[in-house]
């Protein structure tokens, strides 16, 4: 199951939607390690050696990018300032929208459901993913139910107690 690292206080709610990327990072690092160890175990010609090293460099680059910019991405709903922030731990924090303009929308991409937050002024413009994609299988349905009962319910309760009306509420939460 996915751990969303949900933390809630009186003044703010924060969570990390992309914690499931850890498995992908480990897989990329394993492929990169195999690519860098392979030339020491097997004699390779120059062209194949370059291909294997390229695959290893790509695996490391992909893992570092995911680790820095996806896994540790945190959304912060701040009641004190009245804004939603997207925060990268080491680099920067970006102000997304006021709490009064938050729309929680389900979206379907390639027949896979995921949830996004959108600005009330332009609901179909720039969206920010707050969940991973849920497959149609049993595991995907369990993950979707877990997300809706923990994170989505916490967000809607936080927005309702902050005096803001949430324009969308998941059908399973009614």
Backbone as numpy.savetxt, mean C-alpha at the origin, in Angstrom:
# Nx Ny Nz CAx CAy CAz Cx Cy Cz
-1.91 -13.48 6.50 -2.73 -12.30 6.50 -1.86 -11.05 6.50
-2.43 -9.99 6.01 -1.71 -8.74 5.90 -1.80 -7.96 7.20
-0.66 -7.42 7.60 -0.61 -6.57 8.78 -0.57 -5.13 8.29
-1.55 -4.33 8.69 -1.64 -2.95 8.21 -0.99 -1.95 9.15
-0.46 -2.40 10.27 0.20 -1.53 11.24 -0.70 -0.33 11.58
-1.93 -0.62 11.90 -2.93 0.40 12.21 -2.67 0.95 13.59
-2.51 2.28 13.67 -2.30 2.94 14.96 -3.27 4.10 15.06
-4.01 4.14 16.17 -5.02 5.18 16.33 -4.88 5.83 17.69
-4.89 7.16 17.68 -4.93 7.95 18.90 -6.14 8.88 18.79
-6.31 9.76 19.78 -7.41 10.71 19.72 -7.25 11.70 18.57
-6.01 12.04 18.25 -5.76 13.09 17.26 -5.47 12.57 15.86
-5.02 11.33 15.73 -4.69 10.85 14.39 -4.82 9.34 14.27
-4.97 8.93 13.02 -5.04 7.52 12.65 -4.02 7.31 11.55
-3.21 6.28 11.67 -2.22 6.00 10.63 -2.19 4.50 10.36
-1.88 4.17 9.09 -1.74 2.77 8.70 -0.85 2.69 7.47
-0.30 1.50 7.26 0.57 1.22 6.12 -0.11 0.18 5.24
-0.61 0.58 4.06 -1.40 -0.34 3.25 -0.59 -1.38 2.48
0.69 -1.18 2.31 1.48 -2.06 1.44 2.42 -2.99 2.18
2.02 -3.46 3.34 2.90 -4.35 4.10 3.07 -5.70 3.44
2.20 -6.06 2.52 2.29 -7.36 1.85 3.43 -7.39 0.83
4.07 -6.26 0.56 5.19 -6.22 -0.38 6.44 -6.89 0.19
6.46 -7.17 1.46 7.65 -7.79 2.07 8.00 -9.12 1.41
7.02 -9.93 1.08 7.26 -11.20 0.40 7.86 -11.00 -0.98
7.39 -9.98 -1.69 7.93 -9.67 -3.01 9.38 -9.20 -2.91
9.68 -8.43 -1.88 11.05 -7.96 -1.68 11.98 -9.12 -1.39
11.56 -10.03 -0.55 12.39 -11.20 -0.22 12.62 -12.05 -1.47
11.59 -12.21 -2.30 11.74 -12.97 -3.55 12.73 -12.30 -4.48
12.64 -10.99 -4.63 13.59 -10.27 -5.51 15.01 -10.36 -4.97
15.18 -10.26 -3.68 16.53 -10.39 -3.10 17.07 -11.80 -3.28
16.22 -12.82 -3.19 16.67 -14.20 -3.40 17.09 -14.40 -4.86
16.35 -13.84 -5.80 16.72 -13.94 -7.21 18.03 -13.21 -7.47
18.20 -12.04 -6.86 19.45 -11.29 -7.03 20.62 -12.04 -6.43
20.43 -12.64 -5.26 21.51 -13.41 -4.63 21.89 -14.61 -5.50
20.88 -15.29 -6.04 21.17 -16.42 -6.93 21.91 -15.96 -8.18
21.54 -14.79 -8.71 22.20 -14.27 -9.91 23.65 -13.90 -9.63
23.95 -13.40 -8.44 25.33 -13.03 -8.13 26.18 -14.23 -7.71
25.56 -15.28 -7.18 26.31 -16.48 -6.78 26.55 -17.42 -7.95
25.62 -17.45 -8.91 25.70 -18.38 -10.04 27.02 -18.31 -10.81
27.57 -17.15 -11.12 28.83 -17.13 -11.87 30.01 -17.76 -11.11
29.95 -17.79 -9.79 31.02 -18.43 -9.02 30.90 -19.95 -9.03
29.70 -20.46 -9.26 29.48 -21.90 -9.25 29.59 -22.53 -10.64
29.22 -21.79 -11.67 29.19 -22.30 -13.04 29.97 -21.34 -13.93
30.75 -21.91 -14.82 31.49 -21.07 -15.76 30.52 -20.59 -16.85
30.43 -19.26 -17.02 29.49 -18.66 -17.96 30.26 -17.89 -19.03
29.69 -17.85 -20.25 30.33 -17.02 -21.28 29.99 -15.55 -21.01
30.60 -14.65 -21.73 30.51 -13.22 -21.45 29.09 -12.69 -21.59
28.39 -13.08 -22.64 27.04 -12.57 -22.86 26.07 -13.05 -21.76
26.16 -14.33 -21.43 25.28 -14.87 -20.41 25.63 -14.29 -19.03
26.90 -14.06 -18.78 27.34 -13.45 -17.53 26.74 -12.05 -17.39
26.75 -11.28 -18.47 26.15 -9.93 -18.44 24.65 -9.98 -18.19
23.98 -10.96 -18.81 22.54 -11.12 -18.60 22.22 -11.47 -17.15
22.99 -12.39 -16.58 22.76 -12.80 -15.19 23.03 -11.64 -14.24
24.08 -10.88 -14.46 24.37 -9.72 -13.61 23.29 -8.64 -13.78
22.78 -8.47 -14.99 21.70 -7.52 -15.21 20.44 -7.91 -14.45
20.12 -9.19 -14.45 18.97 -9.68 -13.68 19.19 -9.45 -12.19
20.40 -9.68 -11.72 20.71 -9.46 -10.31 20.59 -7.99 -9.93
21.11 -7.11 -10.76 21.02 -5.67 -10.49 19.57 -5.19 -10.52
18.79 -5.72 -11.48 17.38 -5.36 -11.55 16.64 -5.82 -10.29
16.93 -7.03 -9.82 16.29 -7.55 -8.60 16.60 -6.71 -7.39
17.85 -6.30 -7.25 18.23 -5.46 -6.11 17.58 -4.08 -6.22
17.60 -3.51 -7.42 16.98 -2.19 -7.61 15.49 -2.21 -7.30
14.80 -3.25 -7.77 13.37 -3.39 -7.52 13.09 -3.54 -6.02
13.90 -4.35 -5.35 13.70 -4.57 -3.91 13.95 -3.28 -3.11
15.00 -2.54 -3.46 15.30 -1.30 -2.75 14.18 -0.27 -2.99
13.72 -0.15 -4.23 12.63 0.79 -4.53 11.37 0.44 -3.74
11.00 -0.84 -3.75 9.80 -1.25 -3.00 9.97 -1.01 -1.51
11.16 -1.28 -0.99 11.39 -1.09 0.44 11.30 0.39 0.83
11.89 1.26 0.02 11.91 2.68 0.37 10.58 3.40 0.10
9.93 3.05 -1.01 8.79 3.85 -1.43 7.44 3.15 -1.37
7.36 1.87 -1.11 6.06 1.20 -1.06 5.75 0.58 0.30
6.67 -0.19 0.84 6.37 -0.90 2.08 6.15 0.06 3.23
6.97 1.08 3.34 6.90 1.98 4.48 6.03 3.20 4.24
5.27 3.22 3.16 4.33 4.31 2.90 3.25 4.30 3.98
3.00 5.45 4.58 2.03 5.56 5.66 1.03 6.66 5.34
-0.24 6.35 5.50 -1.28 7.37 5.40 -1.64 7.81 6.80
-1.66 9.12 7.02 -1.96 9.67 8.34 -3.19 10.57 8.21
-4.24 10.24 8.95 -5.43 11.07 9.04 -5.28 11.89 10.32
-5.00 13.18 10.18 -4.67 14.04 11.31 -5.86 14.94 11.64
-6.46 14.70 12.79 -7.62 15.48 13.21 -7.20 16.88 13.67
-6.01 17.01 14.24 -5.55 18.30 14.75 -5.40 19.32 13.62
-4.84 18.90 12.49 -4.66 19.80 11.35 -5.80 19.71 10.36
-6.58 18.62 10.43 -7.72 18.45 9.54 -7.34 18.00 8.14
-6.20 17.29 8.00 -5.75 16.85 6.68 -5.36 15.38 6.69
-5.29 14.83 5.49 -4.77 13.50 5.27 -3.38 13.67 4.66
-2.40 12.95 5.21 -1.02 13.03 4.73 -0.57 11.68 4.21
0.29 11.71 3.20 0.97 10.52 2.73 2.43 10.70 3.15
2.92 9.77 3.96 4.22 9.97 4.59 5.19 8.86 4.20
6.35 9.27 3.68 7.46 8.36 3.46 8.42 8.58 4.63
8.73 7.56 5.42 9.41 7.75 6.70 10.69 8.57 6.65
11.55 8.35 5.72 12.84 9.04 5.72 12.81 10.31 4.89
11.99 10.33 3.85 12.12 11.37 2.85 11.22 12.58 3.07
9.92 12.43 2.98 9.05 13.58 3.06 7.63 13.15 3.44
6.81 14.17 3.69 5.41 13.98 3.97 4.64 14.89 3.02
3.57 14.38 2.45 2.81 15.13 1.46 1.37 15.30 1.93
0.88 16.54 1.90 -0.50 16.83 2.27 -1.40 16.47 1.09
-2.35 15.55 1.31 -3.20 15.08 0.22 -4.49 15.87 0.09
-5.27 15.95 1.18 -6.58 16.59 1.10 -7.10 16.84 2.50
-8.06 17.77 2.63 -8.70 17.96 3.94 -9.57 16.76 4.31
-9.75 16.55 5.59 -10.58 15.42 6.04 -12.02 15.55 5.56
-12.49 16.76 5.36 -13.87 16.96 4.93 -14.10 16.54 3.49
-13.03 16.35 2.71 -13.17 16.00 1.30 -12.73 14.58 0.98
-12.60 13.73 1.99 -12.16 12.36 1.78 -13.32 11.51 1.28
-13.12 10.84 0.18 -14.07 9.85 -0.34 -13.38 8.50 -0.30
-14.03 7.51 0.29 -13.54 6.14 0.29 -14.27 5.40 -0.82
-13.53 4.97 -1.83 -14.16 4.37 -3.00 -13.61 2.98 -3.27
-14.48 2.04 -3.61 -13.97 0.75 -4.12 -13.73 0.90 -5.61
-12.61 0.39 -6.08 -12.29 0.43 -7.50 -11.96 -0.96 -7.98
-12.24 -1.21 -9.23 -11.92 -2.50 -9.83 -10.96 -2.27 -10.98
-9.82 -2.92 -10.92 -8.83 -2.85 -11.98 -8.50 -4.28 -12.39
-8.68 -4.58 -13.67 -8.46 -5.94 -14.18 -9.24 -6.97 -13.36
-10.46 -6.66 -13.04 -11.38 -7.52 -12.28 -10.91 -7.79 -10.85
-10.02 -6.98 -10.33 -9.57 -7.12 -8.95 -9.98 -5.87 -8.17
-10.63 -6.07 -7.04 -11.12 -4.98 -6.21 -10.01 -4.45 -5.32
-9.97 -3.13 -5.14 -9.14 -2.50 -4.13 -9.80 -1.19 -3.73
-9.41 -0.64 -2.59 -10.00 0.59 -2.08 -9.03 1.74 -2.27
-9.61 2.93 -2.55 -8.82 4.14 -2.74 -9.46 5.27 -1.95
-8.65 6.29 -1.65 -9.22 7.53 -1.14 -9.09 8.55 -2.25
-10.08 9.40 -2.34 -10.13 10.38 -3.41 -10.61 11.70 -2.84
-10.29 12.76 -3.55 -10.69 14.09 -3.14 -12.15 14.31 -3.53
-12.93 14.93 -2.66 -14.34 15.16 -2.93 -14.59 16.09 -4.10
-13.66 17.00 -4.38 -13.83 17.92 -5.50 -13.72 17.20 -6.84
-12.87 16.19 -6.89 -12.65 15.47 -8.15 -12.53 13.98 -7.82
-13.68 13.34 -7.59 -13.68 11.95 -7.15 -13.05 10.99 -8.14
-13.09 11.31 -9.41 -12.58 10.39 -10.41 -11.25 10.86 -10.99
-10.60 11.77 -10.30 -9.29 12.26 -10.71 -8.20 11.42 -10.05
-7.35 12.07 -9.30 -6.23 11.41 -8.63 -6.73 10.63 -7.43
-6.44 9.32 -7.43 -6.82 8.44 -6.32 -5.56 7.89 -5.66
-5.67 7.56 -4.39 -4.55 7.01 -3.64 -4.96 5.64 -3.10
-4.24 4.61 -3.48 -4.55 3.25 -3.05 -4.35 3.10 -1.56
-5.36 2.60 -0.87 -5.23 2.35 0.56 -5.31 0.87 0.87
-5.44 0.03 -0.16 -5.44 -1.41 0.06 -4.74 -2.08 -1.12
-4.33 -3.30 -0.90 -3.79 -4.10 -1.98 -4.97 -4.67 -2.76
-4.70 -5.26 -3.90 -5.76 -5.85 -4.70 -6.25 -7.14 -4.04
-7.57 -7.34 -4.05 -8.18 -8.54 -3.48 -8.60 -9.45 -4.62
-8.12 -10.69 -4.59 -8.49 -11.64 -5.63 -9.90 -12.16 -5.37
-10.45 -12.88 -6.32 -11.80 -13.41 -6.18 -11.87 -14.71 -5.41
-10.72 -15.26 -5.02 -10.69 -16.53 -4.30 -11.00 -16.38 -2.83
-10.91 -17.51 -2.12 -11.22 -17.51 -0.69 -10.22 -16.65 0.09
-8.94 -16.74 -0.27 -7.94 -15.95 0.43 -8.17 -14.46 0.21
-8.50 -14.08 -1.01 -8.79 -12.68 -1.31 -10.02 -12.18 -0.58
-11.03 -13.02 -0.46 -12.24 -12.62 0.27 -11.96 -12.47 1.76
-11.10 -13.35 2.31 -10.72 -13.21 3.73 -9.94 -11.92 3.94
-9.00 -11.62 3.03 -8.22 -10.39 3.16 -9.09 -9.15 3.02
-10.06 -9.20 2.10 -10.97 -8.08 1.93 -11.81 -7.88 3.19
-12.32 -8.96 3.75 -13.11 -8.86 4.98 -12.28 -8.32 6.13
-11.03 -8.78 6.24 -10.13 -8.26 7.27 -9.89 -6.77 7.09
-9.65 -6.34 5.86 -9.42 -4.92 5.59 -10.65 -4.09 5.92
-11.82 -4.57 5.50 -13.05 -3.82 5.75 -13.39 -3.73 7.23
-13.12 -4.78 7.99 -13.49 -4.77 9.40 -12.46 -4.06 10.27
-11.22 -4.00 9.85 -10.20 -3.33 10.67 -9.92 -1.92 10.16
-9.34 -1.81 8.99 -8.87 -0.51 8.50 -10.01 0.37 8.04
-10.86 -0.13 7.17 -11.94 0.69 6.62 -12.91 1.12 7.71
-13.21 0.23 8.63 -14.09 0.58 9.74 -13.45 1.63 10.64
-12.14 1.52 10.86 -11.44 2.51 11.69 -11.42 3.88 11.01
-11.23 3.90 9.69 -11.21 5.17 8.96 -12.58 5.83 9.01
-13.63 5.06 8.73 -14.97 5.66 8.75 -15.35 6.13 10.16
-15.00 5.36 11.18 -15.29 5.79 12.56 -14.50 7.04 12.91
-13.25 7.11 12.47 -12.41 8.28 12.74 -12.99 9.51 12.07
-13.41 9.37 10.81 -13.98 10.51 10.08 -15.32 10.93 10.67
-16.12 9.99 11.13 -17.41 10.33 11.73 -17.24 11.03 13.06
-16.27 10.62 13.86 -16.05 11.26 15.16 -15.34 12.60 15.02
-14.71 12.84 13.87 -14.06 14.14 13.68 -15.04 15.17 13.14
-16.31 14.78 13.02 -17.33 15.72 12.58 -17.49 15.75 11.07
-16.78 14.92 10.37 -16.87 14.88 8.91 -17.80 13.75 8.52
-18.60 13.98 7.51 -19.48 12.95 7.00 -18.74 12.16 5.93
-18.70 10.84 6.08 -18.01 10.00 5.11 -18.95 9.73 3.95
-18.60 10.17 2.74 -19.49 9.99 1.61 -19.69 8.54 1.21
-18.74 7.67 1.48 -18.90 6.26 1.11 -18.67 5.40 2.32
-19.51 4.42 2.48 -19.31 3.42 3.52 -19.47 2.06 2.87
-18.58 1.17 3.18 -18.60 -0.16 2.58 -19.91 -0.87 2.89
-20.50 -1.57 1.91 -21.77 -2.26 2.16 -21.68 -3.28 3.29
-20.51 -3.87 3.52 -20.40 -4.88 4.57 -20.36 -4.25 5.96
-20.16 -2.92 6.04 -20.10 -2.26 7.33 -21.46 -1.75 7.79
-22.45 -1.76 6.93 -23.78 -1.26 7.30 -24.52 -2.21 8.20
